[in-house]
Amino acid sequence: MDTIMEAVQLVENNQTEKAIKMLSNYLQKATDDEKYTIAELYLQWGFLQEARQLLEELLHQYPDENDIKISLADIFIEMEEDEPAITLLNEIDEGDPAYIQALIQLADLYQAQGLFEVSEQKLLNAKQLAPSEIIIDFALGELYFSIGEYLKAINYYERVKTKQNEVAHISIDDRLGESFAAAGEYEKALSYFKEDGNENADKLFKHGVTAFQAERNDIAIKAWEHVLEVDDDYHTVYYQLAKAYEGEGMIEEAFKTAKKGIERDAYNKELYFIAGSIAHQLGQNEESENFVRESIALDPDYKEAVLFLIELFKQNDNYEEITELVGEIKNTGADDPLYDWELARAFNEIELFEDALKCYREAYNSLNQDSDFLKEYGYFLTEEGRIKDAIPIFESYVSLQPLDEDAEAYLNRLKQTSELD
């Protein structure tokens, strides 16, 4: 044992290679108990293959020794060999002191394989045998958290919280905050995200998201500003912070933040879009168009940006621009019935009525239950003298909007006119 202690001392003095060589030489005369101790040290120091070889030899000699099975299962798990680990752990009998630990390890393995019900069963079994064991409550919380059953997760995290604030370097406050937020209880979630001098950008970002969802933009802004103080390359925060500034009416700050974000992340379509949207609010329409065009260049089917740019063109009566834009988008393979509708409107405005008719017909295939579209399409057909085509369109509209008496009266007049022809 003196040799083993000497080896431990060598490792503590950063002489690991010398320690391993010493233990390797010593193994020839070591007792079985000492071999087990050396295997545990190998495992602790990360020499998994050496530990595995020793433990497999010992298990061959002592096939009923469950401590060896637990240690060997740990190695199999570390080496991502789940099946032999499961086989070993399932061999441990219920009456053995190692049984609860085996259940916890099995639950973890089954969870990793996506067998959540089996994992839950193992943990609930362990909970029955050791109802006050905090690590089981934590494991149940983690399981339910991972599969989105947040209310159940909260129940077990709160049990852990009564006895300790952290397990395996995981903050229980963080888990409770995230669970309450995911369950839609944003105000409760906020109480677990504390500004305690924390410098963890991920935690600060989540704090901001929770505050934003709770409509506490002031807290969100503070948290996200802090994120950028900690890490100004945290790309995700720029868009969120710009939105929060915009929500508070801090338009200039929102614009500056969006542009800074673009400098850091030149391929983020959402940053270009929000920059364009805010530029429009500031009356900078040319810059607004440029930013939104960039967002569409990154994603031609970015529907929100496409429709925004169409509205911008409408405000300036640039209907040819609409036809060019939508035509380019459709050429990329992106398609949406709203694009056809907007294209029909634009062609109508520039008096290309046949093209407009073609686009209205295309949009009708998908929008035949949209009352606003049907009403507009019906009037267009009427203006084009296509009364017989307009009548069934208005009939569909009136069936969707039976309280629109003006449209019903108009439909009746169309029918009368049609009968006279």
PAVEX-633678 format. One record per residue (C-alpha): residue in one letter; chain; z, y, x. Coordinates in Angstrom, 3 decimals, always signed. Layout:
N
R   lumlo   dovo         up      north       east
R       A      A          Z          Y          X
...
END
This chain:
421
R   lumlo   dovo         up      north       east
R       M      A     +0.000     +0.000     +0.000
R       D      A     +0.546     +2.306     +2.981
R       T      A     -3.170     +2.015     +3.713
R       I      A     -4.028     +3.020     +0.164
R       M      A     -1.730     +6.043     +0.341
R       E      A     -3.280     +7.004     +3.661
R       A      A     -6.731     +6.813     +2.073
R       V      A     -5.586     +9.054     -0.786
R       Q      A     -4.331    +11.559     +1.773
R       L      A     -7.675    +11.473     +3.567
R       V      A     -9.536    +12.256     +0.319
R       E      A     -7.181    +15.151     -0.339
R       N      A     -8.116    +16.426     +3.115
R       N      A    -11.837    +16.126     +2.305
R       Q      A    -12.341    +13.069     +4.516
R       T      A    -13.731    +10.878     +1.747
R       E      A    -16.127     +8.794     +3.825
R       K      A    -13.338     +7.826     +6.208
R       A      A    -11.104     +6.924     +3.238
R       I      A    -13.766     +4.705     +1.624
R       K      A    -14.411     +2.900     +4.900
R       M      A    -10.672     +2.330     +5.362
R       L      A    -10.268     +0.872     +1.866
R       S      A    -13.390     -1.271     +2.243
R       N      A    -11.930     -2.858     +5.362
R       Y      A     -8.543     -3.266     +3.694
R       L      A     -9.939     -5.116     +0.653
R       Q      A    -10.185     -8.374     +2.612
R       K      A     -6.384     -8.672     +2.721
R       A      A     -5.415     -6.621     -0.372
R       T      A     -3.512     -8.233     -3.228
R       D      A     -5.060     -8.320     -6.696
R       D      A     -2.762     -5.494     -7.820
R       E      A     -3.884     -3.428     -4.854
R       K      A     -7.537     -4.211     -5.605
R       Y      A     -7.012     -2.897     -9.117
R       T      A     -5.411     +0.267     -7.714
R       I      A     -8.330     +0.725     -5.312
R       A      A    -10.801     +0.234     -8.175
R       E      A     -9.011     +2.927    -10.176
R       L      A     -9.222     +5.254     -7.166
R       Y      A    -12.929     +4.526     -6.751
R       L      A    -13.406     +5.367    -10.425
R       Q      A    -11.378     +8.578    -10.062
R       W      A    -13.450     +9.643     -7.040
R       G      A    -16.780     +8.848     -8.725
R       F      A    -17.703     +5.710     -6.766
R       L      A    -18.679     +3.827     -9.899
R       Q      A    -20.666     +0.981     -8.370
R       E      A    -17.842     +0.093     -5.959
R       A      A    -15.251     +0.256     -8.752
R       R      A    -17.439     -1.850    -11.027
R       Q      A    -17.876     -4.600     -8.436
R       L      A    -14.115     -4.824     -7.859
R       L      A    -13.216     -4.826    -11.551
R       E      A    -15.836     -7.443    -12.439
R       E      A    -14.357     -9.728     -9.741
R       L      A    -10.845     -9.146    -11.113
R       L      A    -11.950     -9.738    -14.709
R       H      A    -13.469    -13.039    -13.656
R       Q      A    -10.034    -14.031    -12.328
R       Y      A     -8.064    -12.532    -15.227
R       P      A    -10.320    -12.744    -18.315
R       D      A     -7.479    -11.785    -20.697
R       E      A     -6.355     -8.672    -18.798
R       N      A     -7.184     -5.807    -21.164
R       D      A     -6.407     -2.985    -18.726
R       I      A     -9.261     -4.259    -16.576
R       K      A    -11.547     -4.337    -19.631
R       I      A    -10.657     -0.738    -20.506
R       S      A    -11.336     +0.459    -16.953
R       L      A    -14.570     -1.500    -16.716
R       A      A    -15.690     -0.169    -20.110
R       D      A    -15.099     +3.349    -18.791
R       I      A    -17.493     +2.600    -15.944
R       F      A    -20.126     +1.127    -18.248
R       I      A    -19.902     +4.263    -20.400
R       E      A    -20.267     +6.519    -17.357
R       M      A    -23.295     +4.472    -16.261
R       E      A    -24.741     +4.726    -19.798
R       E      A    -24.569     +0.973    -20.373
R       D      A    -23.180     +1.105    -23.890
R       E      A    -23.697     -2.487    -25.005
R       P      A    -21.564     -4.216    -22.332
R       A      A    -18.904     -1.536    -22.901
R       I      A    -18.872     -2.275    -26.639
R       T      A    -18.676     -6.019    -25.979
R       L      A    -15.650     -5.594    -23.707
R       L      A    -13.809     -3.212    -26.036
R       N      A    -14.341     -5.472    -29.039
R       E      A    -12.597     -8.287    -27.152
R       I      A     -9.281     -6.389    -27.164
R       D      A     -6.903     -7.745    -29.805
R       E      A     -5.167     -5.563    -32.402
R       G      A     -1.703     -6.420    -31.104
R       D      A     -2.471     -5.224    -27.589
R       P      A     -1.121     -1.833    -26.413
R       A      A     -4.679     -0.976    -25.296
R       Y      A     -6.117     -1.567    -28.775
R       I      A     -5.869     +2.045    -29.990
R       Q      A     -7.543     +3.346    -26.848
R       A      A    -10.263     +0.729    -27.319
R       L      A    -10.828     +1.925    -30.902
R       I      A    -11.194     +5.529    -29.733
R       Q      A    -13.684     +4.553    -27.040
R       L      A    -15.642     +2.399    -29.491
R       A      A    -15.766     +5.281    -31.963
R       D      A    -17.185     +7.528    -29.259
R       L      A    -19.828     +4.957    -28.343
R       Y      A    -20.859     +4.332    -31.952
R       Q      A    -21.024     +8.089    -32.569
R       A      A    -23.344     +8.482    -29.574
R       Q      A    -25.584     +5.801    -31.101
R       G      A    -25.676     +7.622    -34.435
R       L      A    -23.565     +4.993    -36.203
R       F      A    -21.277     +7.585    -37.739
R       E      A    -19.763     +5.434    -40.482
R       V      A    -18.778     +2.752    -37.965
R       S      A    -17.324     +5.441    -35.696
R       E      A    -15.348     +6.891    -38.605
R       Q      A    -14.031     +3.449    -39.543
R       K      A    -12.753     +2.850    -35.985
R       L      A    -10.982     +6.210    -35.864
R       L      A     -9.393     +5.858    -39.310
R       N      A     -8.154     +2.424    -38.254
R       A      A     -6.634     +3.987    -35.140
R       K      A     -5.122     +6.740    -37.299
R       Q      A     -3.348     +4.144    -39.456
R       L      A     -1.870     +2.488    -36.389
R       A      A     -0.855     +5.752    -34.674
R       P      A     -0.636     +8.466    -37.361
R       S      A     +0.903    +11.101    -35.096
R       E      A     -1.503    +10.658    -32.163
R       I      A     -3.161    +14.044    -31.596
R       I      A     -6.145    +12.644    -29.703
R       I      A     -7.158    +10.670    -32.811
R       D      A     -6.986    +13.776    -35.006
R       F      A     -9.100    +15.578    -32.427
R       A      A    -11.625    +12.733    -32.288
R       L      A    -11.932    +12.740    -36.084
R       G      A    -12.399    +16.503    -36.042
R       E      A    -15.140    +16.181    -33.431
R       L      A    -16.879    +13.423    -35.386
R       Y      A    -16.919    +15.368    -38.663
R       F      A    -17.916    +18.564    -36.821
R       S      A    -20.876    +16.771    -35.214
R       I      A    -22.225    +15.486    -38.560
R       G      A    -21.712    +18.747    -40.450
R       E      A    -18.723    +17.743    -42.594
R       Y      A    -16.912    +20.934    -41.707
R       L      A    -14.131    +20.883    -44.308
R       K      A    -13.023    +17.462    -43.096
R       A      A    -13.264    +18.676    -39.503
R       I      A    -11.077    +21.685    -40.340
R       N      A     -8.413    +19.391    -41.804
R       Y      A     -8.068    +17.464    -38.539
R       Y      A     -8.451    +20.457    -36.214
R       E      A     -5.621    +22.187    -38.080
R       R      A     -3.406    +19.152    -37.459
R       V      A     -4.170    +19.375    -33.747
R       K      A     -3.542    +23.130    -33.784
R       T      A     +0.070    +22.615    -34.919
R       K      A     +0.803    +20.855    -31.619
R       Q      A     -1.626    +22.214    -29.034
R       N      A     -4.376    +24.796    -28.632
R       E      A     -6.773    +22.872    -26.418
R       V      A     -7.923    +19.282    -25.945
R       A      A    -10.167    +18.148    -23.077
R       H      A    -10.836    +21.816    -22.207
R       I      A    -12.089    +22.452    -25.771
R       S      A    -10.454    +25.353    -27.604
R       I      A     -9.220    +24.352    -31.058
R       D      A     -9.468    +28.000    -32.157
R       D      A    -13.158    +27.952    -31.220
R       R      A    -13.757    +24.770    -33.169
R       L      A    -11.907    +26.105    -36.209
R       G      A    -13.828    +29.354    -36.029
R       E      A    -17.169    +27.561    -35.836
R       S      A    -16.210    +25.134    -38.602
R       F      A    -15.091    +27.848    -41.009
R       A      A    -18.255    +29.828    -40.216
R       A      A    -20.472    +26.794    -40.819
R       A      A    -18.661    +26.202    -44.115
R       G      A    -19.401    +29.801    -45.153
R       E      A    -15.780    +30.974    -44.789
R       Y      A    -16.673    +33.846    -42.493
R       E      A    -13.522    +35.922    -42.926
R       K      A    -11.355    +32.909    -42.073
R       A      A    -13.621    +32.129    -39.145
R       L      A    -13.151    +35.620    -37.758
R       S      A     -9.397    +35.110    -37.494
R       Y      A    -10.022    +32.376    -34.916
R       F      A    -12.429    +34.379    -32.769
R       K      A    -10.123    +36.667    -30.856
R       E      A    -10.979    +39.384    -28.348
R       D      A     -8.531    +38.132    -25.768
R       G      A    -10.223    +39.309    -22.602
R       N      A    -12.601    +36.395    -22.943
R       E      A    -15.654    +36.591    -20.696
R       N      A    -17.523    +33.570    -22.074
R       A      A    -20.905    +34.817    -23.301
R       D      A    -21.475    +31.869    -25.656
R       K      A    -18.105    +32.326    -27.331
R       L      A    -18.648    +36.083    -27.652
R       F      A    -22.092    +35.505    -29.138
R       K      A    -20.723    +33.105    -31.756
R       H      A    -17.984    +35.611    -32.528
R       G      A    -20.667    +38.214    -33.183
R       V      A    -22.697    +35.865    -35.392
R       T      A    -19.636    +35.089    -37.501
R       A      A    -18.777    +38.780    -37.857
R       F      A    -22.375    +39.609    -38.801
R       Q      A    -22.375    +36.917    -41.485
R       A      A    -19.091    +38.304    -42.767
R       E      A    -20.847    +41.713    -43.031
R       R      A    -18.592    +43.109    -40.307
R       N      A    -21.313    +44.769    -38.249
R       D      A    -18.723    +46.805    -36.361
R       I      A    -17.124    +43.650    -34.948
R       A      A    -20.510    +42.023    -34.355
R       I      A    -21.749    +45.036    -32.403
R       K      A    -18.612    +45.088    -30.256
R       A      A    -18.891    +41.358    -29.504
R       W      A    -22.616    +41.490    -28.699
R       E      A    -22.282    +44.590    -26.538
R       H      A    -19.632    +42.657    -24.629
R       V      A    -22.074    +39.740    -24.235
R       L      A    -24.528    +42.045    -22.453
R       E      A    -21.745    +43.352    -20.237
R       V      A    -21.015    +39.777    -19.216
R       D      A    -24.665    +38.627    -18.995
R       D      A    -27.544    +41.044    -19.590
R       D      A    -29.965    +38.109    -19.374
R       Y      A    -28.503    +36.559    -22.534
R       H      A    -31.849    +36.919    -24.345
R       T      A    -30.777    +35.826    -27.820
R       V      A    -28.333    +38.687    -28.242
R       Y      A    -30.867    +41.528    -28.072
R       Y      A    -32.502    +40.715    -31.400
R       Q      A    -29.159    +40.172    -33.125
R       L      A    -27.681    +43.369    -31.718
R       A      A    -30.748    +45.373    -32.750
R       K      A    -30.382    +44.013    -36.296
R       A      A    -26.695    +44.950    -36.363
R       Y      A    -27.419    +48.471    -35.128
R       E      A    -30.145    +48.790    -37.765
R       G      A    -27.710    +47.625    -40.439
R       E      A    -25.308    +50.365    -39.428
R       G      A    -28.040    +53.011    -39.501
R       M      A    -27.967    +53.321    -35.695
R       I      A    -31.758    +53.325    -35.524
R       E      A    -32.207    +54.823    -32.059
R       E      A    -29.756    +52.320    -30.558
R       A      A    -31.555    +49.502    -32.379
R       F      A    -34.923    +50.613    -30.972
R       K      A    -33.608    +50.907    -27.407
R       T      A    -31.976    +47.468    -27.652
R       A      A    -35.139    +45.817    -28.965
R       K      A    -37.210    +47.339    -26.145
R       K      A    -34.650    +46.259    -23.526
R       G      A    -34.809    +42.783    -25.004
R       I      A    -38.602    +42.723    -24.654
R       E      A    -38.216    +43.645    -20.969
R       R      A    -35.984    +40.585    -20.548
R       D      A    -37.907    +38.228    -22.829
R       A      A    -41.575    +39.150    -23.059
R       Y      A    -42.472    +36.142    -25.251
R       N      A    -40.018    +36.713    -28.104
R       K      A    -42.043    +37.424    -31.236
R       E      A    -38.942    +38.477    -33.220
R       L      A    -38.084    +41.199    -30.695
R       Y      A    -41.602    +42.656    -30.919
R       F      A    -41.444    +42.548    -34.700
R       I      A    -38.073    +44.264    -35.027
R       A      A    -39.179    +46.858    -32.464
R       G      A    -42.257    +47.508    -34.591
R       S      A    -40.234    +47.687    -37.796
R       I      A    -37.781    +50.167    -36.296
R       A      A    -40.560    +52.248    -34.724
R       H      A    -42.000    +52.621    -38.227
R       Q      A    -38.635    +53.873    -39.494
R       L      A    -38.690    +56.442    -36.683
R       G      A    -42.161    +57.610    -37.772
R       Q      A    -43.826    +56.160    -34.674
R       N      A    -46.573    +54.317    -36.545
R       E      A    -48.940    +53.793    -33.623
R       E      A    -46.169    +52.248    -31.541
R       S      A    -45.067    +50.260    -34.583
R       E      A    -48.554    +48.793    -34.963
R       N      A    -48.735    +47.907    -31.266
R       F      A    -45.405    +46.065    -31.290
R       V      A    -46.211    +44.136    -34.464
R       R      A    -49.651    +43.204    -33.137
R       E      A    -47.925    +41.779    -30.049
R       S      A    -45.661    +39.646    -32.235
R       I      A    -48.690    +38.308    -34.131
R       A      A    -50.513    +37.638    -30.847
R       L      A    -47.599    +35.384    -29.880
R       D      A    -47.681    +33.635    -33.274
R       P      A    -50.759    +34.256    -35.460
R       D      A    -48.975    +32.654    -38.420
R       Y      A    -45.895    +34.910    -38.164
R       K      A    -46.099    +35.645    -41.883
R       E      A    -43.432    +38.364    -42.044
R       A      A    -45.130    +40.332    -39.266
R       V      A    -48.612    +39.859    -40.743
R       L      A    -47.544    +41.147    -44.160
R       F      A    -45.689    +44.060    -42.556
R       L      A    -48.793    +45.112    -40.649
R       I      A    -50.892    +44.819    -43.805
R       E      A    -48.488    +47.170    -45.604
R       L      A    -48.692    +49.566    -42.663
R       F      A    -52.481    +49.600    -42.928
R       K      A    -52.264    +50.135    -46.691
R       Q      A    -50.099    +53.216    -46.227
R       N      A    -52.837    +54.709    -44.077
R       D      A    -55.701    +53.451    -46.285
R       N      A    -56.997    +51.319    -43.402
R       Y      A    -58.471    +48.569    -45.564
R       E      A    -61.139    +47.586    -43.029
R       E      A    -58.280    +46.922    -40.584
R       I      A    -56.759    +44.543    -43.127
R       T      A    -59.986    +42.568    -43.483
R       E      A    -60.327    +42.336    -39.684
R       L      A    -56.686    +41.328    -39.197
R       V      A    -56.647    +38.632    -41.866
R       G      A    -60.038    +37.360    -40.764
R       E      A    -58.776    +36.974    -37.179
R       I      A    -55.631    +35.205    -38.371
R       K      A    -57.563    +32.782    -40.565
R       N      A    -59.885    +32.031    -37.633
R       T      A    -56.878    +30.754    -35.656
R       G      A    -56.240    +28.188    -38.387
R       A      A    -53.277    +30.046    -39.885
R       D      A    -53.521    +30.262    -43.655
R       D      A    -51.487    +31.392    -46.643
R       P      A    -52.468    +32.262    -50.227
R       L      A    -50.837    +35.673    -49.761
R       Y      A    -53.360    +36.387    -46.992
R       D      A    -56.195    +35.632    -49.421
R       W      A    -54.604    +37.877    -52.034
R       E      A    -54.262    +40.762    -49.592
R       L      A    -57.803    +40.205    -48.385
R       A      A    -59.045    +40.334    -51.986
R       R      A    -57.243    +43.639    -52.529
R       A      A    -58.700    +45.107    -49.336
R       F      A    -62.264    +44.051    -50.207
R       N      A    -61.783    +45.538    -53.671
R       E      A    -60.678    +48.858    -52.166
R       I      A    -63.764    +49.077    -49.951
R       E      A    -65.936    +48.010    -52.904
R       L      A    -67.040    +44.654    -51.525
R       F      A    -66.492    +43.099    -54.931
R       E      A    -68.188    +39.748    -54.342
R       D      A    -66.026    +39.170    -51.282
R       A      A    -62.985    +40.247    -53.281
R       L      A    -63.864    +37.780    -56.063
R       K      A    -64.226    +34.960    -53.576
R       C      A    -60.765    +35.705    -52.112
R       Y      A    -59.129    +36.037    -55.540
R       R      A    -60.531    +32.628    -56.474
R       E      A    -59.229    +31.136    -53.228
R       A      A    -55.774    +32.608    -53.784
R       Y      A    -55.752    +31.414    -57.410
R       N      A    -55.683    +27.775    -56.261
R       S      A    -52.114    +28.318    -55.028
R       L      A    -50.929    +31.354    -56.993
R       N      A    -51.835    +30.247    -60.518
R       Q      A    -48.163    +30.328    -61.495
R       D      A    -47.502    +33.769    -59.980
R       S      A    -47.465    +36.224    -62.892
R       D      A    -48.051    +39.318    -60.712
R       F      A    -51.121    +37.729    -59.156
R       L      A    -52.491    +36.540    -62.513
R       K      A    -52.157    +40.004    -64.062
R       E      A    -53.928    +41.687    -61.152
R       Y      A    -56.642    +39.025    -61.024
R       G      A    -57.203    +39.316    -64.766
R       Y      A    -57.709    +43.093    -64.590
R       F      A    -60.038    +42.692    -61.604
R       L      A    -62.206    +40.238    -63.534
R       T      A    -62.258    +42.579    -66.520
R       E      A    -63.356    +45.516    -64.371
R       E      A    -66.118    +43.318    -62.965
R       G      A    -67.280    +42.580    -66.529
R       R      A    -66.238    +38.926    -66.328
R       I      A    -64.455    +38.953    -69.706
R       K      A    -64.761    +35.233    -70.379
R       D      A    -63.283    +34.465    -66.963
R       A      A    -60.493    +36.999    -67.470
R       I      A    -59.310    +35.596    -70.830
R       P      A    -57.841    +32.275    -69.548
R       I      A    -56.235    +34.157    -66.640
R       F      A    -54.499    +36.537    -69.064
R       E      A    -53.529    +33.611    -71.286
R       S      A    -51.782    +32.014    -68.307
R       Y      A    -50.101    +35.328    -67.550
R       V      A    -48.848    +35.812    -71.129
R       S      A    -47.467    +32.259    -71.223
R       L      A    -45.405    +33.144    -68.121
R       Q      A    -44.470    +36.635    -69.365
R       P      A    -44.287    +36.371    -73.180
R       L      A    -42.359    +39.670    -73.466
R       D      A    -45.214    +41.733    -72.009
R       E      A    -46.545    +43.027    -75.338
R       D      A    -49.072    +45.373    -73.711
R       A      A    -50.713    +42.477    -71.872
R       E      A    -50.778    +40.384    -75.028
R       A      A    -52.435    +43.228    -76.951
R       Y      A    -54.941    +43.658    -74.109
R       L      A    -55.692    +39.917    -74.210
R       N      A    -56.353    +40.101    -77.960
R       R      A    -58.776    +42.973    -77.426
R       L      A    -60.576    +40.960    -74.760
R       K      A    -60.926    +38.035    -77.138
R       Q      A    -62.318    +40.312    -79.851
R       T      A    -64.791    +41.800    -77.389
R       S      A    -65.818    +38.331    -76.252
R       E      A    -66.459    +37.232    -79.834
R       L      A    -68.731    +40.215    -80.415
R       D      A    -70.886    +39.403    -77.369
END
